[in-house]
C-alpha cells in the first residue's frame, strides 16, 4: 500500500510539471530575412520568410519554411524563392526556446534584364537554428541563422540567411 502512495504521488508530480510546460500545437512565424548568395563576391538579397511548424511533442516538430528574396544587381532583377521541409528539435526552457533544424526541398531563382529572363530550380538544403524569446503566452521574438546549399547540375551555391521575426503559437497541448 505504501508503494502505491509513492507511485501515485510520482505520477501526480510528473503530470503537473508537464502541464506547466505546455507547447502550442502549431507555431507560425513570419519576418524579415537577409539572404547572401555566394561568398564575398556574392549577391545580397532582402525579403521575408514564413514558417509553419506542427509540434509533435515538447521537443520535436515538423517544419515547412518558405522564403522570397529580391535584389537588383546592375539593373537586373534577381528573385529567389525557397520551399523547405523537415524536422526541428527544440529545448523548451521557460521564456527561452533554442532550436535547431535541418530542412530539404528546393528553390526557384529567376533573373531578368532588358527583356531577357532565365530561371533555375535547384535542390535546396538548409541547416541552422535560432531562439524563440517569449513575449507573451502566444507570441515570441525569433532571431534565426541558417546555412542554405542550392545544388544544380553538379554545382553548389552556398548561401547564408539571417532572419528576425515573430512567432505566433496556436492550440496549446
N, C-alpha and C positions, 0 to 999 in steps of 0.2 A: 504494500500500500504506500509506503514511504517513497519507493521508486516512482510510482505513478504520479505523485505530487511533484517531484522534481522534473519529470518529463513534461507534465502539463505546464509548469512554470517556465521551462525552457522554450517550449513551443510558443507560449504567450509572449515572451520576451523577443524571440526571433521575428514573429509576425508584426509586433508593434514597431520594431526598428525598420522592417521592410516597408511598412506603410508610411513611415516618416520620410523615406526617400522615394516618393512617388515620381514616376517619369511619364512624360507625355507619350501617347501612342504615336503621334506624328509631330515632327518638327519641320517647319517650313522656314527657310532663311532666304534673305534677299539682300543684295548690297552692291557696292561699287567694287570693281576689280581692275587691277593693273596687270596686263599680260606682257611679258618680254619674250618675243620670239627670237631665238638665236642668242648668241653670247654678246660680246662687246660690240660687234658690228651688226647686231640685230635690229629689230623694229619694236618700238614701244606702242602698245595699243591700250586704249581705255574702254571700259564697258561695264557690264554688270553680270551677276550670276544669280541664279535661283536654285536652291536645292531642297529636295523633299526627302525626309528620312522616316521610314517606318521602324520604330524601336521594338524589337522582338522581346527584349528584356532590359534590365537596368544597365547593361554594358554593351549590348550588341544591336546594331541596326543595319538596315539595307538602304542605300542612298541612291538617288537619281540627281545628278548635278548638270545644270545647263548654263552655258555662258555665251555671251555675244560681245565682241570686241571690235573696235574700229580704229583705223589710222589713215592718214593721207600723206604718204611719203612722196615728195617730188611731184605733187599734183595728181598722183594716182590714188584710187580708193582701194583700201585693203580691209577686208572683213574676215573675221574668224569666228566660227560658231562651234562650241563643244557640246557633246552629249555623252555623259559618262555615268556608269552604274557600278555598284559594288558594295563591299562591307565597310562598316565603321565600328571601331571599338572605342568606347568612352569610359572614363573613370569619373563617376559622379561623386563629388566630394563637397557637398554643401553648395555654396554660391559659385564655385568654380568647377567647370567640367572640361578638362582637356580631352582631346580625341585625336585619333589617327585613322586614316582611311587609305585604301588602295582601290582605284576605280579604273574601269576599262570601257571603251566604247569607240567613239570616232569624233572627227572634227570635219567641218566643211570650211574651206578657205576659198575666197574669190577676190580677184583683183580686176580693176578696170581703169583704163586711161585712154582718152581720146577716141572713144567709141569701140575700143577693143577690150574684150573681157576673157578671163580664163578662170577655171575652178579646179579644185582638187579636194578629194575626201579621203584623208588618211586615217589609219587606225590610230587611236589615242589611248594613252595610259597615264594615270595620274597617281602620285603618292605624296601624301602630305598630312597636314593636321592643323589644329587650331585649338582655341579655348573658348568656351561659352561662359561669359561673365553675367550671372543672373542679375537683372534689373528689377524684376518682379516675378511673381509665380509663373507667368506665362510668356515673359519677354526676356531675352538675353542679348548682349552685345557679343559679336563674334569676329575677332581678328583671325585670319587664316593664311597659311602659306603652303603652296603646292609646287611640285615639280611636274611638268607635263611633257611627255615624249610623243611626238607626232611622227608616225612611221609610214613611208610610202616608197615604193619602187626601190627597196633596199637602202634607203636613206632615212636618217633620223634627224628631225629638227627638235632641239631641246628648247624648252620654254619654262619660264618661272612665272608664277601667279601669286599676287598678294591681294587679299580681299578684306573688306571691312563691311559688316552688315548687321542686321537684326535677325534674331531667331524668334519665331512665334510657336509656342507649344500648344497642342490641342489634344483633348481626350485623355486625361490622366488615367493611368492604370492604378 
